[in-house]
Amino acid sequence: MTYHYSYWQMGGDSGDTTVVYKGQINYGDKGKIKIDRYDGSTFEFEISKHGAIWGCTPVGNAERKYFNLSFTDDQCGTGPIGANYTVTLSGIKL
């Protein structure tokens, strides 16, 4: 999987990180998937029978071999005051 995280803050701090790692995607509760993060935690998303991945809004899609999703702090309510971030996660089934 490839995990890309970028952010900026009003005080001038910013960052851009890309990590390539092996992880797992597992089924969670009904209609949900859990995706391993490189730091040992997990993302949890809903997935439709057509392969659409949902957070608070549609964030990506999953096919038999590939998945791709991207979300910002604004999609699930306001993010940190004076900051903005974007997360992109993509992978290929081996």
Steps between C-alpha positions, in 0.01 A plus 500: 500500500600859458402749772538869421429768762544872453405786729550869567431723798446875518816541710708393199556135595441248222587144415485248223552130566481198270541148636490175299422193711332159507167499680169320511141582420250308710125497529375676813137525605244436227573719201829635639866443426804562716823608333830469687701819533878488495511610867298200625163676525212449256267702281139377492270573207167383366503328163204460265421185307620693192842569654454865604695584816330744738619704795264790571480543121612280209878482523606237250438163343612140523525253216609138503867590487534872582365757741542875521364755746566857599348728763555836665423633845204694356308191388407383849437834668749770571863408548751652739460877528744672265612176336419284201597145412453246222545122521532280190524123528534260209595140460515188291392153605785251489 
